[in-house]
């Protein structure tokens, strides 16, 4: 018998019925960008575009590629957005094969 475990991806075709991540139990906010659903962390983070970065952020229902998070110093050029949960899930970071 094959057991399939639910997991969080960067995007989902349909909005899942979870209010929390099925792996780490962190609360999620689902954002629809017009094509796909993006499960995000609830708390907004400051970010800006950064060429070459692999981090994606969500702002005003748009998935923005190539971003970096604010780490201190001058906040000039940074704005608030939501970070997709796939980048912060503690269980996914443990390297679980799901």
C-alpha positions as semicolon CSV with decimal commas, in nm:
position;residue;x (nm);y (nm);z (nm)
1;X;0,000;0,000;0,000
2;X;0,137;0,341;-0,097
3;X;0,096;0,626;0,151
4;X;0,085;0,972;-0,005
5;X;0,159;1,259;0,227
6;X;0,023;1,603;0,153
7;X;0,285;1,874;0,113
8;X;0,317;2,238;0,032
9;X;0,447;2,337;-0,311
10;X;0,530;2,685;-0,437
11;X;0,203;2,687;-0,633
12;X;-0,108;2,470;-0,632
13;X;-0,359;2,438;-0,916
14;X;-0,645;2,441;-0,665
15;X;-0,672;2,593;-0,319
16;X;-0,620;2,316;-0,067
17;X;-0,857;2,289;0,226
18;X;-0,579;2,341;0,481
19;X;-0,562;2,646;0,700
20;X;-0,226;2,519;0,829
21;X;0,070;2,345;0,666
22;X;0,013;1,966;0,680
23;X;0,382;1,917;0,762
24;X;0,476;2,180;1,022
25;X;0,130;2,309;1,127
26;X;0,214;2,676;1,062
27;X;-0,087;2,887;0,965
28;X;-0,114;2,968;0,593
29;X;-0,267;3,243;0,383
30;X;-0,371;3,132;0,034
31;X;-0,320;3,391;-0,242
32;X;-0,472;3,349;-0,590
33;X;-0,270;3,516;-0,867
34;X;-0,527;3,457;-1,142
35;X;-0,387;3,117;-1,246
36;X;-0,265;2,931;-0,939
37;X;-0,292;2,937;-0,559
38;X;0,017;3,023;-0,354
39;X;0,032;2,916;0,012
40;X;0,210;3,192;0,204
41;X;0,311;3,268;0,559
42;X;0,073;3,503;0,738
43;X;0,329;3,763;0,850
44;X;0,443;4,011;0,582
45;X;0,819;4,053;0,530
46;X;1,020;4,337;0,379
47;X;1,187;4,251;0,048
48;X;1,323;4,397;-0,273
49;X;1,405;4,263;-0,618
50;X;1,754;4,116;-0,645
51;X;1,880;3,981;-0,976
52;X;2,015;3,631;-0,937
53;X;1,822;3,549;-0,618
54;X;1,613;3,233;-0,616
55;X;1,359;3,362;-0,361
56;X;1,008;3,446;-0,482
57;X;0,770;3,677;-0,295
58;X;0,401;3,763;-0,331
59;X;0,281;4,122;-0,348
60;X;-0,066;4,233;-0,451
61;X;-0,153;3,883;-0,573
62;X;0,155;3,867;-0,797
63;X;0,442;3,619;-0,766
64;X;0,763;3,820;-0,795
65;X;1,078;3,628;-0,886
66;X;1,432;3,718;-0,779
67;X;1,391;3,877;-0,436
68;X;1,591;3,922;-0,118
69;X;1,462;3,972;0,236
70;X;1,546;4,278;0,444
71;X;1,828;4,198;0,687
72;X;1,878;4,537;0,851
73;X;2,028;4,870;0,761
74;X;1,851;5,123;0,544
75;X;1,502;5,007;0,442
76;X;1,517;5,218;0,125
77;X;1,398;5,024;-0,178
78;X;1,226;4,754;0,030
79;X;0,852;4,689;0,036
80;X;0,624;4,445;0,219
81;X;0,503;4,117;0,076
82;X;0,428;3,760;0,171
83;X;0,683;3,483;0,156
84;X;0,561;3,154;0,005
85;X;0,560;2,892;0,279
86;X;0,770;2,648;0,077
87;X;1,076;2,864;0,160
88;X;1,025;2,851;0,537
89;X;0,864;2,514;0,615
90;X;1,079;2,353;0,884
91;X;0,981;2,002;0,778
92;X;1,069;2,061;0,411
93;X;1,402;2,209;0,518
94;X;1,486;1,888;0,701
95;X;1,515;1,725;0,360
96;X;1,221;1,491;0,395
97;X;1,144;1,301;0,076
98;X;0,772;1,340;0,030
